[in-house]
Amino acid sequence: MKIVCDDKIPYIRETLALLADEVVYLKGSAIRAEDVNDADALIVRTRTRCDERLLGSSHVQFVATATIGYDHLDTEWLEQAGIEWTNCPGCNSGSVAQYVESVLSLLLSFGEASKDSTLGIVGCGHVGSKVRRVGERLGMRVLVNDPPLGHADFVTLETIEREADIITFHVPLDATTHYLADESFFQRLQRRPVIINSSRGGVVDEKALMRALDDGKVSKAVIDTWENEPDISRALLNKVYIGTPHIAGYSADGKVNADNMVIEALCRHFHLPLPAKIEAPRLPSDFVYTGSVLDLYNVMKDSEELKKHPEQFEELRGNYPLRREKFEQ
């Protein structure tokens, strides 16, 4: 069996070597049809568009993306072509919740938010439900909007626009959520909230967000997912409170979760024995942990790096340092 794999998927190489006769590692954005023609399986991230153009003449029968999102997969064509595909729902939900908790902790520590602040969560799936628990643990009033789930205690988006001091987005990108935060959304805001987007770039209309920042409709913005990545808006980056290179879900724990989900699906498809689970590396022995979430992860450090080197967006993602969601001695 031959597997082609994105070369920035960490911790997976030793296990793939046990399963395949040949594994070829390539830069995700550089994978071409000629690279996969004789492959049996393809493992990617969001930078590889998997469609007929890439796979139409190949022998690939299994495609996995080591990510929650799968809008880079032409799932309709894959299914018509008889190619099994899989994503990793919820794999990095804890990591994104940690990202938001780090943001909230910074806002609290600098007096930009308080225990009396209202947190509005748009989207309450794998990620949003964990962010909800973060907000409740911090003592904030939490409002949740998610029309597809429709729970009785959820509120309308208009309620969040009217009452939230912080609004964080955790929805997939599709026709119903593209530019969910558009010009009219920002104009309806009542409390000059902090806007956080760690879902997908197209959920927030970046030009409308910049106008809202200029007009004072939004007090601060925290952006992890951008339109036109990796060629992000330098103008918006200069305006945001925190700007990071699409790494909210990049904890080692989240990456290992994705690795194991991909391996399980791969083995299931090809009827292979399941190897031992991949484990996340431990933190350095001299790591100092006082119990603060900011010890484990301070999002401002990632923001400072991106603001210093915006041209290195992909490099900062691809060479991301070890980050754990929990402290293990």
TITOR-62085 format. One line per 10 residues: number of its first residue (from 1); their letters; for each residue x, y, z of C-alpha. Coordinates in steps of 0.05 Angstrom, whole numbers. Example, Ala and Ser with C-alpha at 12.3 -4.5 7.8 and 13.67 -1.06 7.14 Angstrom:
1> AS> 246/-90/156 | 273/-21/143
This chain:
1> MKIVCDDKIP> 0/0/0 | 23/71/-17 | 1/131/24 | 12/205/7 | 11/248/69 | 16/323/85 | 85/332/113 | 61/378/169 | 17/327/204 | 58/311/267
11> YIRETLALLA> 69/248/307 | 40/202/254 | 100/179/215 | 122/120/258 | 52/90/257 | 43/99/182 | 109/64/171 | 80/3/205 | 19/2/160 | 43/20/90
21> DEVVYLKGSA> 96/-5/43 | 110/66/20 | 92/134/51 | 108/198/13 | 106/264/52 | 93/328/13 | 75/400/28 | -1/402/30 | -10/460/-18 | 38/428/-67
31> IRAEDVNDAD> 5/359/-75 | -11/349/-148 | -47/295/-189 | 19/263/-211 | 37/254/-137 | -24/212/-121 | -35/174/-186 | -8/108/-158 | -28/120/-85 | -80/80/-47
41> ALIVRTRTRC> -94/132/7 | -86/207/17 | -80/242/85 | -86/317/83 | -101/381/121 | -140/442/97 | -89/465/46 | -103/407/-2 | -164/411/-46 | -188/340/-58
51> DERLLGSSHV> -231/336/-120 | -235/306/-189 | -177/349/-214 | -131/319/-162 | -158/248/-158 | -195/235/-222 | -140/194/-254 | -113/163/-190 | -121/96/-155 | -137/130/-88
61> QFVATATIGY> -194/96/-52 | -189/131/16 | -181/204/34 | -174/230/106 | -167/301/129 | -135/308/198 | -181/367/213 | -251/382/237 | -270/421/174 | -278/388/107
71> DHLDTEWLEQ> -298/444/60 | -232/429/22 | -260/361/4 | -308/355/-55 | -348/304/-17 | -402/297/-70 | -351/279/-123 | -312/233/-76 | -375/194/-61 | -394/189/-134
81> AGIEWTNCPG> -324/164/-149 | -329/111/-95 | -274/142/-54 | -285/137/21 | -270/201/59 | -266/219/132 | -253/279/175 | -239/285/249 | -299/317/283 | -283/344/352
91> CNSGSVAQYV> -210/325/349 | -185/394/369 | -245/420/406 | -207/421/472 | -151/459/440 | -197/513/412 | -231/519/480 | -162/528/510 | -149/583/459 | -213/620/478
101> ESVLSLLLSF> -199/610/552 | -130/641/542 | -162/701/508 | -214/708/563 | -161/703/617 | -121/759/584 | -183/802/578 | -198/790/652 | -127/803/675 | -123/869/638
111> GEASKDSTLG> -192/892/660 | -221/887/590 | -273/838/616 | -300/819/684 | -339/763/718 | -401/805/702 | -387/802/627 | -435/766/581 | -404/715/534 | -442/701/470
121> IVGCGHVGSK> -426/635/435 | -448/625/363 | -446/551/349 | -450/499/405 | -423/435/374 | -359/400/395 | -322/465/406 | -377/513/428 | -401/466/482 | -332/465/513
131> VRRVGERLGM> -326/540/507 | -392/545/543 | -363/506/601 | -302/552/601 | -347/614/606 | -389/583/661 | -326/563/700 | -301/634/696 | -367/657/726 | -391/694/664
141> RVLVNDPPLG> -463/698/640 | -464/654/578 | -513/661/519 | -513/607/465 | -540/611/394 | -543/550/349 | -607/545/307 | -592/475/279 | -587/447/349 | -646/487/375
151> HADFVTLETI> -640/472/449 | -692/505/493 | -641/547/531 | -609/575/468 | -623/647/447 | -629/683/380 | -570/715/347 | -606/782/357 | -604/770/432 | -528/759/429
161> EREADIITFH> -520/821/386 | -559/861/438 | -531/833/503 | -462/802/494 | -397/836/515 | -356/782/480 | -379/743/419 | -342/680/396 | -357/641/333 | -354/565/329
171> VPLDATTHYL> -393/546/266 | -373/509/203 | -367/548/138 | -425/535/91 | -478/574/53 | -515/591/117 | -455/616/155 | -414/652/102 | -409/724/125 | -454/709/184
181> ADESFFQRLQ> -419/769/216 | -432/819/160 | -443/894/157 | -514/889/184 | -491/844/241 | -440/895/264 | -489/952/257 | -538/916/304 | -487/907/360 | -506/944/424
191> RRPVIINSSR> -449/935/473 | -384/946/433 | -364/873/443 | -299/836/434 | -305/792/371 | -269/725/370 | -266/683/307 | -231/616/311 | -280/578/266 | -269/593/192
201> GGVVDEKALM> -246/656/157 | -308/667/115 | -354/668/175 | -333/740/188 | -334/794/134 | -265/823/147 | -278/890/112 | -342/899/153 | -303/881/216 | -250/934/201
211> RALDDGKVSK> -304/986/192 | -336/964/258 | -270/972/293 | -260/1041/263 | -331/1062/281 | -327/1035/352 | -382/983/342 | -330/931/362 | -281/945/418 | -230/891/401
221> AVIDTWENEP> -222/833/353 | -187/767/362 | -176/731/296 | -146/662/286 | -181/642/221 | -175/690/162 | -201/701/93 | -151/686/38 | -102/647/81 | -42/650/79
231> DISRALLNKV> -45/718/45 | -82/750/102 | -102/823/108 | -44/861/138 | -92/920/149 | -136/877/194 | -77/845/228 | -53/914/248 | -122/930/278 | -136/867/318
241> YIGTPHIAGY> -121/858/392 | -97/787/379 | -82/756/311 | -57/685/304 | -40/640/244 | -99/591/246 | -70/553/306 | -127/553/356 | -134/478/348 | -59/464/346
251> SADGKVNADN> -47/434/414 | -8/369/414 | -69/336/445 | -114/358/387 | -64/336/335 | -56/268/368 | -132/260/371 | -134/273/296 | -77/225/282 | -112/169/320
261> MVIEALCRHF> -179/182/286 | -145/180/217 | -107/116/234 | -170/82/259 | -209/100/196 | -151/79/152 | -144/11/186 | -220/1/183 | -222/15/108 | -163/-29/90
271> HLPLPAKIEA> -178/-83/142 | -112/-74/178 | -97/-89/251 | -100/-27/293 | -32/-7/322 | -21/24/390 | -49/94/400 | -4/153/387 | 12/192/450 | 25/267/457
281> PRLPSDFVYT> 96/285/478 | 106/309/549 | 124/380/568 | 197/394/585 | 219/371/654 | 234/443/674 | 165/468/655 | 136/511/711 | 61/504/723 | 25/547/775
291> GSVLDLYNVM> -45/525/756 | -60/582/708 | -84/569/638 | -34/621/615 | 23/577/640 | 1/523/591 | -17/572/535 | -12/647/528 | -43/665/461 | -9/734/461
301> KDSEELKKHP> 58/700/445 | 30/671/381 | 0/739/364 | 66/775/374 | 101/726/327 | 49/735/272 | 49/811/278 | 124/812/272 | 126/764/213 | 59/762/177
311> EQFEELRGNY> 94/736/114 | 111/673/154 | 38/653/165 | 49/583/137 | 116/573/170 | 88/592/238 | 33/541/229 | 78/487/202 | 131/494/255 | 85/506/314
321> PLRREKFEQ> 117/493/383 | 94/440/432 | 31/461/468 | -8/417/516 | -78/425/542 | -61/394/609 | -1/388/655 | 26/318/664 | 83/305/712
